[in-house]
Amino acid sequence: METAACSWCTKHRPLWRVHRLASNQVICDYCLEWHYRALDFLGGAPPAGCQVCEKSWQLLSDSTPGAVVRLYVVPKDGYLQLMCAACVAPYLPKQKQLYKGTRFGAEALKTS
């Protein structure tokens, strides 16, 4: 079976599971679905969970009793991704230029 590598997650998927963009990049249905989930979340829909660690919203909520669970929508690899606090922490310092001068940057990058 022929496959193509997704330009974002780099996994090889069958050709029927990938879309070739005008930029000649390939995005798989998995990454595209997470991009749409991030857009829905920005519009007020309940979050699906964290794309990186794949924990559901319910699991994230249950594992932090009494605390506010936060998910972050960040542009990564050319599309929007939903990340929990644990997964976004190592990513943010690599992308300081995106958040420099913002309130989010000031709070999220305190230790960097």
Biopython code that builds the backbone (N, CA, C, O; Angstrom):
import numpy as np
from Bio.PDB.StructureBuilder import StructureBuilder

atoms = [
    (1, "MET", "N", (0.842, -1.172, 0.000)),
    (1, "MET", "CA", (0.000, 0.000, 0.000)),
    (1, "MET", "C", (0.894, 1.245, 0.000)),
    (1, "MET", "O", (1.867, 1.331, 0.749)),
    (2, "GLU", "N", (0.548, 2.176, -0.834)),
    (2, "GLU", "CA", (1.311, 3.428, -0.893)),
    (2, "GLU", "C", (0.959, 4.312, 0.297)),
    (2, "GLU", "O", (-0.190, 4.373, 0.737)),
    (3, "THR", "N", (1.986, 4.996, 0.805)),
    (3, "THR", "CA", (1.793, 5.898, 1.929)),
    (3, "THR", "C", (2.460, 7.234, 1.628)),
    (3, "THR", "O", (3.242, 7.368, 0.686)),
    (4, "ALA", "N", (2.128, 8.209, 2.452)),
    (4, "ALA", "CA", (2.772, 9.522, 2.386)),
    (4, "ALA", "C", (3.005, 9.983, 3.815)),
    (4, "ALA", "O", (2.197, 9.697, 4.699)),
    (5, "ALA", "N", (4.096, 10.689, 4.049)),
    (5, "ALA", "CA", (4.417, 11.194, 5.384)),
    (5, "ALA", "C", (3.734, 12.534, 5.610)),
    (5, "ALA", "O", (3.810, 13.434, 4.774)),
    (6, "CYS", "N", (3.075, 12.651, 6.738)),
    (6, "CYS", "CA", (2.443, 13.915, 7.119)),
    (6, "CYS", "C", (3.541, 14.925, 7.425)),
    (6, "CYS", "O", (4.509, 14.600, 8.112)),
    (7, "SER", "N", (3.401, 16.126, 6.931)),
    (7, "SER", "CA", (4.402, 17.168, 7.161)),
    (7, "SER", "C", (4.407, 17.652, 8.605)),
    (7, "SER", "O", (5.357, 18.318, 9.015)),
    (8, "TRP", "N", (3.367, 17.335, 9.398)),
    (8, "TRP", "CA", (3.277, 17.811, 10.770)),
    (8, "TRP", "C", (3.670, 16.742, 11.778)),
    (8, "TRP", "O", (4.574, 16.964, 12.583)),
    (9, "CYS", "N", (3.012, 15.588, 11.752)),
    (9, "CYS", "CA", (3.344, 14.548, 12.737)),
    (9, "CYS", "C", (4.417, 13.596, 12.217)),
    (9, "CYS", "O", (4.948, 12.791, 12.981)),
    (10, "THR", "N", (4.733, 13.675, 10.957)),
    (10, "THR", "CA", (5.754, 12.889, 10.241)),
    (10, "THR", "C", (5.435, 11.400, 10.155)),
    (10, "THR", "O", (6.285, 10.620, 9.724)),
    (11, "LYS", "N", (4.247, 10.991, 10.550)),
    (11, "LYS", "CA", (3.863, 9.583, 10.435)),
    (11, "LYS", "C", (3.442, 9.277, 8.996)),
    (11, "LYS", "O", (2.864, 10.121, 8.312)),
    (12, "HIS", "N", (3.735, 8.088, 8.563)),
    (12, "HIS", "CA", (3.311, 7.647, 7.235)),
    (12, "HIS", "C", (1.876, 7.141, 7.330)),
    (12, "HIS", "O", (1.542, 6.315, 8.180)),
    (13, "ARG", "N", (1.047, 7.652, 6.445)),
    (13, "ARG", "CA", (-0.370, 7.273, 6.420)),
    (13, "ARG", "C", (-0.720, 6.793, 5.015)),
    (13, "ARG", "O", (-0.068, 7.196, 4.052)),
    (14, "PRO", "N", (-1.739, 5.938, 4.879)),
    (14, "PRO", "CA", (-2.192, 5.553, 3.541)),
    (14, "PRO", "C", (-2.630, 6.800, 2.761)),
    (14, "PRO", "O", (-3.073, 7.782, 3.356)),
    (15, "LEU", "N", (-2.508, 6.759, 1.464)),
    (15, "LEU", "CA", (-2.823, 7.935, 0.647)),
    (15, "LEU", "C", (-4.248, 8.438, 0.846)),
    (15, "LEU", "O", (-4.507, 9.633, 0.702)),
    (16, "TRP", "N", (-5.171, 7.545, 1.174)),
    (16, "TRP", "CA", (-6.549, 7.988, 1.375)),
    (16, "TRP", "C", (-6.737, 8.758, 2.681)),
    (16, "TRP", "O", (-7.797, 9.344, 2.904)),
    (17, "ARG", "N", (-5.709, 8.765, 3.555)),
    (17, "ARG", "CA", (-5.788, 9.481, 4.826)),
    (17, "ARG", "C", (-5.027, 10.805, 4.824)),
    (17, "ARG", "O", (-4.944, 11.459, 5.864)),
    (18, "VAL", "N", (-4.470, 11.214, 3.686)),
    (18, "VAL", "CA", (-3.702, 12.458, 3.642)),
    (18, "VAL", "C", (-4.271, 13.406, 2.598)),
    (18, "VAL", "O", (-4.945, 13.000, 1.651)),
    (19, "HIS", "N", (-3.975, 14.675, 2.805)),
    (19, "HIS", "CA", (-4.406, 15.730, 1.890)),
    (19, "HIS", "C", (-3.163, 16.500, 1.473)),
    (19, "HIS", "O", (-2.346, 16.868, 2.317)),
    (20, "ARG", "N", (-3.019, 16.740, 0.207)),
    (20, "ARG", "CA", (-1.881, 17.516, -0.282)),
    (20, "ARG", "C", (-2.344, 18.969, -0.411)),
    (20, "ARG", "O", (-3.323, 19.263, -1.098)),
    (21, "LEU", "N", (-1.629, 19.860, 0.255)),
    (21, "LEU", "CA", (-1.974, 21.285, 0.240)),
    (21, "LEU", "C", (-1.366, 21.969, -0.978)),
    (21, "LEU", "O", (-0.496, 21.407, -1.643)),
    (22, "ALA", "N", (-1.822, 23.172, -1.266)),
    (22, "ALA", "CA", (-1.292, 23.941, -2.399)),
    (22, "ALA", "C", (0.211, 24.192, -2.245)),
    (22, "ALA", "O", (0.921, 24.363, -3.236)),
    (23, "SER", "N", (0.689, 24.214, -1.002)),
    (23, "SER", "CA", (2.114, 24.421, -0.737)),
    (23, "SER", "C", (2.919, 23.143, -0.942)),
    (23, "SER", "O", (4.127, 23.127, -0.704)),
    (24, "ASN", "N", (2.264, 22.075, -1.382)),
    (24, "ASN", "CA", (2.836, 20.750, -1.602)),
    (24, "ASN", "C", (3.146, 20.028, -0.292)),
    (24, "ASN", "O", (3.786, 18.976, -0.305)),
    (25, "GLN", "N", (2.704, 20.575, 0.827)),
    (25, "GLN", "CA", (2.820, 19.884, 2.099)),
    (25, "GLN", "C", (1.691, 18.862, 2.193)),
    (25, "GLN", "O", (0.662, 18.998, 1.532)),
    (26, "VAL", "N", (1.894, 17.842, 3.019)),
    (26, "VAL", "CA", (0.904, 16.796, 3.209)),
    (26, "VAL", "C", (0.435, 16.846, 4.653)),
    (26, "VAL", "O", (1.256, 16.876, 5.570)),
    (27, "ILE", "N", (-0.877, 16.854, 4.869)),
    (27, "ILE", "CA", (-1.428, 16.806, 6.225)),
    (27, "ILE", "C", (-2.341, 15.597, 6.316)),
    (27, "ILE", "O", (-3.186, 15.373, 5.449)),
    (28, "CYS", "N", (-2.159, 14.812, 7.387)),
    (28, "CYS", "CA", (-2.997, 13.625, 7.561)),
    (28, "CYS", "C", (-4.327, 14.016, 8.210)),
    (28, "CYS", "O", (-4.470, 15.108, 8.759)),
    (29, "ASP", "N", (-5.282, 13.110, 8.135)),
    (29, "ASP", "CA", (-6.597, 13.378, 8.698)),
    (29, "ASP", "C", (-6.538, 13.578, 10.217)),
    (29, "ASP", "O", (-7.340, 14.331, 10.770)),
    (30, "TYR", "N", (-5.605, 12.916, 10.889)),
    (30, "TYR", "CA", (-5.452, 13.073, 12.330)),
    (30, "TYR", "C", (-5.057, 14.510, 12.685)),
    (30, "TYR", "O", (-5.687, 15.135, 13.538)),
    (31, "CYS", "N", (-4.023, 15.031, 12.037)),
    (31, "CYS", "CA", (-3.568, 16.398, 12.319)),
    (31, "CYS", "C", (-4.609, 17.429, 11.903)),
    (31, "CYS", "O", (-4.795, 18.435, 12.588)),
    (32, "LEU", "N", (-5.278, 17.190, 10.801)),
    (32, "LEU", "CA", (-6.313, 18.115, 10.336)),
    (32, "LEU", "C", (-7.481, 18.150, 11.324)),
    (32, "LEU", "O", (-8.032, 19.215, 11.602)),
    (33, "GLU", "N", (-7.850, 16.996, 11.848)),
    (33, "GLU", "CA", (-8.931, 16.932, 12.830)),
    (33, "GLU", "C", (-8.568, 17.714, 14.090)),
    (33, "GLU", "O", (-9.410, 18.432, 14.629)),
    (34, "TRP", "N", (-7.327, 17.587, 14.568)),
    (34, "TRP", "CA", (-6.909, 18.337, 15.753)),
    (34, "TRP", "C", (-6.890, 19.838, 15.471)),
    (34, "TRP", "O", (-7.202, 20.634, 16.356)),
    (35, "HIS", "N", (-6.534, 20.227, 14.270)),
    (35, "HIS", "CA", (-6.565, 21.642, 13.888)),
    (35, "HIS", "C", (-7.998, 22.159, 13.998)),
    (35, "HIS", "O", (-8.232, 23.239, 14.540)),
    (36, "TYR", "N", (-8.949, 21.393, 13.487)),
    (36, "TYR", "CA", (-10.364, 21.789, 13.575)),
    (36, "TYR", "C", (-10.849, 21.822, 15.021)),
    (36, "TYR", "O", (-11.649, 22.686, 15.382)),
    (37, "ARG", "N", (-10.375, 20.888, 15.858)),
    (37, "ARG", "CA", (-10.756, 20.896, 17.273)),
    (37, "ARG", "C", (-10.257, 22.160, 17.965)),
    (37, "ARG", "O", (-10.959, 22.737, 18.794)),
    (38, "ALA", "N", (-9.052, 22.585, 17.624)),
    (38, "ALA", "CA", (-8.512, 23.816, 18.207)),
    (38, "ALA", "C", (-9.347, 25.022, 17.788)),
    (38, "ALA", "O", (-9.621, 25.906, 18.600)),
    (39, "LEU", "N", (-9.749, 25.056, 16.518)),
    (39, "LEU", "CA", (-10.601, 26.149, 16.049)),
    (39, "LEU", "C", (-11.949, 26.126, 16.760)),
    (39, "LEU", "O", (-12.464, 27.177, 17.141)),
    (40, "ASP", "N", (-12.527, 24.935, 16.943)),
    (40, "ASP", "CA", (-13.800, 24.818, 17.666)),
    (40, "ASP", "C", (-13.654, 25.309, 19.100)),
    (40, "ASP", "O", (-14.521, 26.020, 19.608)),
    (41, "PHE", "N", (-12.553, 24.929, 19.754)),
    (41, "PHE", "CA", (-12.299, 25.345, 21.128)),
    (41, "PHE", "C", (-12.217, 26.869, 21.213)),
    (41, "PHE", "O", (-12.749, 27.466, 22.149)),
    (42, "LEU", "N", (-11.562, 27.494, 20.254)),
    (42, "LEU", "CA", (-11.486, 28.954, 20.236)),
    (42, "LEU", "C", (-12.867, 29.575, 20.076)),
    (42, "LEU", "O", (-13.102, 30.697, 20.524)),
    (43, "GLY", "N", (-13.777, 28.850, 19.439)),
    (43, "GLY", "CA", (-15.148, 29.325, 19.256)),
    (43, "GLY", "C", (-16.053, 29.030, 20.433)),
    (43, "GLY", "O", (-17.225, 29.407, 20.409)),
    (44, "GLY", "N", (-15.547, 28.364, 21.467)),
    (44, "GLY", "CA", (-16.330, 28.118, 22.669)),
    (44, "GLY", "C", (-16.761, 26.683, 22.875)),
    (44, "GLY", "O", (-17.431, 26.392, 23.866)),
    (45, "ALA", "N", (-16.410, 25.776, 21.987)),
    (45, "ALA", "CA", (-16.781, 24.367, 22.149)),
    (45, "ALA", "C", (-15.958, 23.733, 23.267)),
    (45, "ALA", "O", (-14.841, 24.172, 23.539)),
    (46, "PRO", "N", (-16.501, 22.705, 23.915)),
    (46, "PRO", "CA", (-15.709, 22.009, 24.943)),
    (46, "PRO", "C", (-14.445, 21.411, 24.318)),
    (46, "PRO", "O", (-14.482, 20.935, 23.184)),
    (47, "PRO", "N", (-13.344, 21.435, 25.043)),
    (47, "PRO", "CA", (-12.089, 20.916, 24.477)),
    (47, "PRO", "C", (-12.101, 19.400, 24.375)),
    (47, "PRO", "O", (-12.755, 18.721, 25.166)),
    (48, "ALA", "N", (-11.376, 18.876, 23.399)),
    (48, "ALA", "CA", (-11.264, 17.430, 23.227)),
    (48, "ALA", "C", (-10.229, 16.859, 24.186)),
    (48, "ALA", "O", (-10.367, 15.723, 24.638)),
    (49, "GLY", "N", (-9.207, 17.621, 24.497)),
    (49, "GLY", "CA", (-8.112, 17.158, 25.335)),
    (49, "GLY", "C", (-6.806, 17.683, 24.783)),
    (49, "GLY", "O", (-6.789, 18.664, 24.040)),
    (50, "CYS", "N", (-5.716, 17.039, 25.142)),
    (50, "CYS", "CA", (-4.390, 17.461, 24.700)),
    (50, "CYS", "C", (-3.957, 16.630, 23.497)),
    (50, "CYS", "O", (-4.004, 15.401, 23.538)),
    (51, "GLN", "N", (-3.544, 17.287, 22.449)),
    (51, "GLN", "CA", (-3.122, 16.589, 21.247)),
    (51, "GLN", "C", (-1.800, 15.862, 21.438)),
    (51, "GLN", "O", (-1.590, 14.810, 20.835)),
    (52, "VAL", "N", (-0.909, 16.393, 22.257)),
    (52, "VAL", "CA", (0.423, 15.834, 22.396)),
    (52, "VAL", "C", (0.412, 14.558, 23.239)),
    (52, "VAL", "O", (0.879, 13.513, 22.787)),
    (53, "CYS", "N", (-0.120, 14.638, 24.461)),
    (53, "CYS", "CA", (-0.141, 13.460, 25.339)),
    (53, "CYS", "C", (-1.400, 12.622, 25.147)),
    (53, "CYS", "O", (-1.494, 11.508, 25.663)),
    (54, "GLU", "N", (-2.357, 13.152, 24.414)),
    (54, "GLU", "CA", (-3.613, 12.478, 24.066)),
    (54, "GLU", "C", (-4.505, 12.191, 25.267)),
    (54, "GLU", "O", (-5.339, 11.287, 25.216)),
    (55, "LYS", "N", (-4.336, 12.957, 26.353)),
    (55, "LYS", "CA", (-5.241, 12.821, 27.493)),
    (55, "LYS", "C", (-6.538, 13.552, 27.163)),
    (55, "LYS", "O", (-6.517, 14.660, 26.627)),
    (56, "SER", "N", (-7.646, 12.933, 27.483)),
    (56, "SER", "CA", (-8.946, 13.556, 27.229)),
    (56, "SER", "C", (-9.176, 14.692, 28.227)),
    (56, "SER", "O", (-8.498, 14.780, 29.250)),
    (57, "TRP", "N", (-10.133, 15.549, 27.918)),
    (57, "TRP", "CA", (-10.484, 16.634, 28.828)),
    (57, "TRP", "C", (-10.926, 16.054, 30.169)),
    (57, "TRP", "O", (-10.573, 16.582, 31.223)),
    (58, "GLN", "N", (-11.694, 14.976, 30.130)),
    (58, "GLN", "CA", (-12.176, 14.346, 31.357)),
    (58, "GLN", "C", (-11.010, 13.846, 32.212)),
    (58, "GLN", "O", (-10.999, 14.046, 33.427)),
    (59, "LEU", "N", (-10.043, 13.205, 31.588)),
    (59, "LEU", "CA", (-8.885, 12.700, 32.324)),
    (59, "LEU", "C", (-8.053, 13.849, 32.903)),
    (59, "LEU", "O", (-7.586, 13.762, 34.038)),
    (60, "LEU", "N", (-7.868, 14.914, 32.139)),
    (60, "LEU", "CA", (-7.144, 16.083, 32.645)),
    (60, "LEU", "C", (-7.882, 16.702, 33.829)),
    (60, "LEU", "O", (-7.259, 17.090, 34.817)),
    (61, "SER", "N", (-9.206, 16.796, 33.731)),
    (61, "SER", "CA", (-10.013, 17.366, 34.820)),
    (61, "SER", "C", (-9.960, 16.501, 36.063)),
    (61, "SER", "O", (-9.825, 17.010, 37.176)),
    (62, "ASP", "N", (-10.066, 15.187, 35.876)),
    (62, "ASP", "CA", (-10.057, 14.267, 37.015)),
    (62, "ASP", "C", (-8.703, 14.213, 37.709)),
    (62, "ASP", "O", (-8.637, 13.980, 38.916)),
    (63, "SER", "N", (-7.628, 14.424, 36.963)),
    (63, "SER", "CA", (-6.290, 14.309, 37.551)),
    (63, "SER", "C", (-5.831, 15.585, 38.248)),
    (63, "SER", "O", (-4.767, 15.593, 38.867)),
    (64, "THR", "N", (-6.602, 16.654, 38.162)),
    (64, "THR", "CA", (-6.256, 17.899, 38.853)),
    (64, "THR", "C", (-7.455, 18.396, 39.664)),
    (64, "THR", "O", (-8.024, 19.441, 39.347)),
    (65, "PRO", "N", (-7.844, 17.658, 40.706)),
    (65, "PRO", "CA", (-9.013, 18.049, 41.489)),
    (65, "PRO", "C", (-8.812, 19.395, 42.179)),
    (65, "PRO", "O", (-7.748, 19.678, 42.730)),
    (66, "GLY", "N", (-9.828, 20.192, 42.136)),
    (66, "GLY", "CA", (-9.784, 21.487, 42.798)),
    (66, "GLY", "C", (-8.983, 22.547, 42.075)),
    (66, "GLY", "O", (-8.985, 23.706, 42.491)),
    (67, "ALA", "N", (-8.307, 22.189, 41.020)),
    (67, "ALA", "CA", (-7.489, 23.150, 40.282)),
    (67, "ALA", "C", (-8.161, 23.476, 38.948)),
    (67, "ALA", "O", (-8.988, 22.715, 38.445)),
    (68, "VAL", "N", (-7.791, 24.599, 38.402)),
    (68, "VAL", "CA", (-8.294, 24.992, 37.099)),
    (68, "VAL", "C", (-7.434, 24.308, 36.041)),
    (68, "VAL", "O", (-6.215, 24.475, 36.025)),
    (69, "VAL", "N", (-8.056, 23.553, 35.176)),
    (69, "VAL", "CA", (-7.342, 22.876, 34.098)),
    (69, "VAL", "C", (-7.286, 23.828, 32.915)),
    (69, "VAL", "O", (-8.304, 24.383, 32.501)),
    (70, "ARG", "N", (-6.098, 24.010, 32.380)),
    (70, "ARG", "CA", (-5.949, 24.904, 31.243)),
    (70, "ARG", "C", (-5.449, 24.140, 30.035)),
    (70, "ARG", "O", (-4.582, 23.272, 30.137)),
    (71, "LEU", "N", (-6.012, 24.478, 28.897)),
    (71, "LEU", "CA", (-5.511, 23.997, 27.613)),
    (71, "LEU", "C", (-5.088, 25.225, 26.829)),
    (71, "LEU", "O", (-5.710, 26.283, 26.924)),
    (72, "TYR", "N", (-4.047, 25.076, 26.071)),
    (72, "TYR", "CA", (-3.501, 26.186, 25.303)),
    (72, "TYR", "C", (-3.620, 25.872, 23.816)),
    (72, "TYR", "O", (-3.306, 24.768, 23.372)),
    (73, "VAL", "N", (-4.072, 26.848, 23.069)),
    (73, "VAL", "CA", (-4.115, 26.734, 21.611)),
    (73, "VAL", "C", (-2.883, 27.460, 21.099)),
    (73, "VAL", "O", (-2.771, 28.679, 21.225)),
    (74, "VAL", "N", (-1.964, 26.705, 20.523)),
    (74, "VAL", "CA", (-0.718, 27.295, 20.056)),
    (74, "VAL", "C", (-0.475, 26.929, 18.597)),
    (74, "VAL", "O", (-0.770, 25.813, 18.170)),
    (75, "PRO", "N", (0.065, 27.879, 17.838)),
    (75, "PRO", "CA", (0.457, 27.527, 16.469)),
    (75, "PRO", "C", (1.746, 26.722, 16.513)),
    (75, "PRO", "O", (2.769, 27.206, 16.998)),
    (76, "LYS", "N", (1.699, 25.516, 16.015)),
    (76, "LYS", "CA", (2.882, 24.671, 16.007)),
    (76, "LYS", "C", (2.916, 23.932, 14.683)),
    (76, "LYS", "O", (1.933, 23.309, 14.283)),
    (77, "ASP", "N", (4.039, 24.004, 14.013)),
    (77, "ASP", "CA", (4.222, 23.297, 12.746)),
    (77, "ASP", "C", (3.214, 23.727, 11.685)),
    (77, "ASP", "O", (2.856, 22.938, 10.811)),
    (78, "GLY", "N", (2.761, 24.960, 11.759)),
    (78, "GLY", "CA", (1.903, 25.488, 10.711)),
    (78, "GLY", "C", (0.414, 25.323, 10.923)),
    (78, "GLY", "O", (-0.378, 25.739, 10.077)),
    (79, "TYR", "N", (0.015, 24.727, 12.035)),
    (79, "TYR", "CA", (-1.415, 24.645, 12.320)),
    (79, "TYR", "C", (-1.629, 24.759, 13.818)),
    (79, "TYR", "O", (-0.676, 24.717, 14.595)),
    (80, "LEU", "N", (-2.895, 24.906, 14.223)),
    (80, "LEU", "CA", (-3.205, 25.112, 15.637)),
    (80, "LEU", "C", (-3.273, 23.784, 16.369)),
    (80, "LEU", "O", (-3.843, 22.815, 15.868)),
    (81, "GLN", "N", (-2.682, 23.747, 17.569)),
    (81, "GLN", "CA", (-2.706, 22.542, 18.367)),
    (81, "GLN", "C", (-3.205, 22.861, 19.777)),
    (81, "GLN", "O", (-2.923, 23.929, 20.318)),
    (82, "LEU", "N", (-3.939, 21.933, 20.354)),
    (82, "LEU", "CA", (-4.385, 22.030, 21.740)),
    (82, "LEU", "C", (-3.389, 21.284, 22.608)),
    (82, "LEU", "O", (-3.099, 20.112, 22.368)),
    (83, "MET", "N", (-2.859, 21.974, 23.631)),
    (83, "MET", "CA", (-1.883, 21.339, 24.527)),
    (83, "MET", "C", (-2.218, 21.636, 25.971)),
    (83, "MET", "O", (-2.669, 22.730, 26.311)),
    (84, "CYS", "N", (-1.990, 20.638, 26.821)),
    (84, "CYS", "CA", (-2.150, 20.843, 28.260)),
    (84, "CYS", "C", (-0.915, 21.593, 28.775)),
    (84, "CYS", "O", (0.055, 21.789, 28.043)),
    (85, "ALA", "N", (-0.968, 22.000, 30.027)),
    (85, "ALA", "CA", (0.135, 22.778, 30.604)),
    (85, "ALA", "C", (1.454, 22.006, 30.588)),
    (85, "ALA", "O", (2.507, 22.589, 30.327)),
    (86, "ALA", "N", (1.408, 20.710, 30.864)),
    (86, "ALA", "CA", (2.637, 19.912, 30.892)),
    (86, "ALA", "C", (3.274, 19.800, 29.509)),
    (86, "ALA", "O", (4.499, 19.797, 29.387)),
    (87, "CYS", "N", (2.454, 19.709, 28.477)),
    (87, "CYS", "CA", (2.987, 19.547, 27.119)),
    (87, "CYS", "C", (3.401, 20.873, 26.484)),
    (87, "CYS", "O", (4.302, 20.909, 25.646)),
    (88, "VAL", "N", (2.741, 21.963, 26.885)),
    (88, "VAL", "CA", (3.080, 23.247, 26.286)),
    (88, "VAL", "C", (4.350, 23.831, 26.916)),
    (88, "VAL", "O", (5.040, 24.629, 26.281)),
    (89, "ALA", "N", (4.660, 23.448, 28.143)),
    (89, "ALA", "CA", (5.820, 24.016, 28.847)),
    (89, "ALA", "C", (7.139, 23.868, 28.085)),
    (89, "ALA", "O", (7.863, 24.857, 27.973)),
    (90, "PRO", "N", (7.493, 22.699, 27.556)),
    (90, "PRO", "CA", (8.763, 22.609, 26.826)),
    (90, "PRO", "C", (8.720, 23.274, 25.454)),
    (90, "PRO", "O", (9.766, 23.592, 24.887)),
    (91, "TYR", "N", (7.528, 23.486, 24.921)),
    (91, "TYR", "CA", (7.389, 24.099, 23.603)),
    (91, "TYR", "C", (7.548, 25.622, 23.654)),
    (91, "TYR", "O", (8.170, 26.208, 22.769)),
    (92, "LEU", "N", (6.998, 26.253, 24.670)),
    (92, "LEU", "CA", (6.965, 27.718, 24.735)),
    (92, "LEU", "C", (8.333, 28.394, 24.671)),
    (92, "LEU", "O", (8.484, 29.358, 23.920)),
    (93, "PRO", "N", (9.334, 27.937, 25.420)),
    (93, "PRO", "CA", (10.631, 28.614, 25.337)),
    (93, "PRO", "C", (11.237, 28.598, 23.931)),
    (93, "PRO", "O", (12.010, 29.488, 23.574)),
    (94, "LYS", "N", (10.889, 27.599, 23.147)),
    (94, "LYS", "CA", (11.403, 27.516, 21.777)),
    (94, "LYS", "C", (10.736, 28.557, 20.873)),
    (94, "LYS", "O", (11.253, 28.874, 19.802)),
    (95, "GLN", "N", (9.588, 29.086, 21.304)),
    (95, "GLN", "CA", (8.815, 30.014, 20.482)),
    (95, "GLN", "C", (8.637, 31.373, 21.150)),
    (95, "GLN", "O", (7.593, 32.009, 21.004)),
    (96, "LYS", "N", (9.656, 31.817, 21.882)),
    (96, "LYS", "CA", (9.562, 33.084, 22.609)),
    (96, "LYS", "C", (9.133, 34.247, 21.721)),
    (96, "LYS", "O", (8.375, 35.117, 22.149)),
    (97, "GLN", "N", (9.624, 34.258, 20.483)),
    (97, "GLN", "CA", (9.338, 35.380, 19.598)),
    (97, "GLN", "C", (7.840, 35.528, 19.320)),
    (97, "GLN", "O", (7.376, 36.636, 19.052)),
    (98, "LEU", "N", (7.077, 34.432, 19.380)),
    (98, "LEU", "CA", (5.633, 34.521, 19.133)),
    (98, "LEU", "C", (4.902, 35.240, 20.256)),
    (98, "LEU", "O", (3.880, 35.887, 20.023)),
    (99, "TYR", "N", (5.426, 35.127, 21.480)),
    (99, "TYR", "CA", (4.715, 35.615, 22.648)),
    (99, "TYR", "C", (5.373, 36.809, 23.318)),
    (99, "TYR", "O", (4.876, 37.309, 24.328)),
    (100, "LYS", "N", (6.483, 37.267, 22.765)),
    (100, "LYS", "CA", (7.198, 38.402, 23.343)),
    (100, "LYS", "C", (6.291, 39.638, 23.384)),
    (100, "LYS", "O", (5.655, 39.992, 22.391)),
    (101, "GLY", "N", (6.248, 40.279, 24.544)),
    (101, "GLY", "CA", (5.453, 41.490, 24.690)),
    (101, "GLY", "C", (3.977, 41.257, 24.939)),
    (101, "GLY", "O", (3.213, 42.220, 25.011)),
    (102, "THR", "N", (3.546, 40.002, 25.074)),
    (102, "THR", "CA", (2.144, 39.720, 25.348)),
    (102, "THR", "C", (1.966, 39.365, 26.815)),
    (102, "THR", "O", (2.923, 38.978, 27.486)),
    (103, "ARG", "N", (0.761, 39.493, 27.306)),
    (103, "ARG", "CA", (0.466, 39.131, 28.693)),
    (103, "ARG", "C", (0.692, 37.638, 28.897)),
    (103, "ARG", "O", (1.226, 37.219, 29.924)),
    (104, "PHE", "N", (0.284, 36.837, 27.914)),
    (104, "PHE", "CA", (0.490, 35.400, 27.984)),
    (104, "PHE", "C", (1.984, 35.086, 28.067)),
    (104, "PHE", "O", (2.399, 34.253, 28.873)),
    (105, "GLY", "N", (2.770, 35.728, 27.261)),
    (105, "GLY", "CA", (4.212, 35.509, 27.268)),
    (105, "GLY", "C", (4.830, 35.870, 28.600)),
    (105, "GLY", "O", (5.704, 35.161, 29.099)),
    (106, "ALA", "N", (4.381, 36.969, 29.176)),
    (106, "ALA", "CA", (4.902, 37.412, 30.470)),
    (106, "ALA", "C", (4.591, 36.407, 31.572)),
    (106, "ALA", "O", (5.413, 36.181, 32.460)),
    (107, "GLU", "N", (3.409, 35.804, 31.515)),
    (107, "GLU", "CA", (3.013, 34.841, 32.547)),
    (107, "GLU", "C", (3.603, 33.452, 32.272)),
    (107, "GLU", "O", (4.121, 32.805, 33.182)),
    (108, "ALA", "N", (3.524, 33.006, 31.038)),
    (108, "ALA", "CA", (3.934, 31.646, 30.700)),
    (108, "ALA", "C", (5.442, 31.458, 30.667)),
    (108, "ALA", "O", (5.937, 30.355, 30.900)),
    (109, "LEU", "N", (6.164, 32.512, 30.384)),
    (109, "LEU", "CA", (7.619, 32.398, 30.230)),
    (109, "LEU", "C", (8.377, 33.017, 31.399)),
    (109, "LEU", "O", (9.523, 33.436, 31.230)),
    (110, "LYS", "N", (7.771, 33.085, 32.565)),
    (110, "LYS", "CA", (8.412, 33.691, 33.738)),
    (110, "LYS", "C", (9.761, 33.074, 34.047)),
    (110, "LYS", "O", (10.705, 33.791, 34.379)),
    (111, "THR", "N", (9.871, 31.761, 33.946)),
    (111, "THR", "CA", (11.109, 31.088, 34.308)),
    (111, "THR", "C", (12.113, 31.073, 33.169)),
    (111, "THR", "O", (13.273, 30.719, 33.382)),
    (112, "SER", "N", (11.701, 31.449, 31.966)),
    (112, "SER", "CA", (12.612, 31.395, 30.820)),
    (112, "SER", "C", (13.381, 32.669, 30.654)),
    (112, "SER", "O", (14.191, 32.786, 29.735)),
]
sb = StructureBuilder()
sb.init_structure("model")
sb.init_model(0)
sb.init_chain("A")
sb.init_seg("    ")
for serial, (resi, resn, name, xyz) in enumerate(atoms, 1):
    if name == "N":
        sb.init_residue(resn, " ", resi, " ")
    sb.init_atom(name, np.array(xyz, "f"), 0.0, 1.0, " ", f" {name:<3s}", serial, name[0])
structure = sb.get_structure()
